[in-house]
Amino acid sequence: MSKKKRRRRYSEGFKRDVVRRMRECKNIEGLGRELGLDVKMMYQWKWKEEGRPTRKPQALTTQAAEQGSLETLRRENAQLKRVLAEKALEVDFFKGALQKVEARRRSSVGSGEMPSTNACVSGRSHCKAHGISSGGGS
């Protein structure tokens, strides 16, 4: 015979006090141990107070579709397509930026000269990158 744990109910005031203590606390796990509470549950209370959703979205399965949540799957599919499109745009942007950086690097180093970002070293008789001579010669 298995004993089932009874679910304990907490008042809204207690939950608010826990959330307030979480904000002031540096060790949330220690606070959870002190209060005898599950840390995940404490975060759910915090997220609820902040207006964030506490439940995970329904898993994408054929079982969900069979249970009549086809509309949910369609919404999730549309959302995933939007996110995928955004990520594709980000990848294209960073690819282009990387190509520009590589092209600049090749053009400044490819000629065999010092890159323009390096300053001329004083004391040399001639700065080859800038065609400047220093010293007494003509």
Secondary structure, DSSP 4 states (H G I P E B T S, - for coil): -PPPPPPPP--HHHHHHHHHHHHH-S-HHHHHHHHT--HHHHHHHHHHHHT---SPPPP--HHHHHTT-HHHHHHHHHHHHHHHHHHHHHHHHHHHHHHHHHHHHHHHHTTSSPPTTSPPPTT-SEETTTTEE-SS--
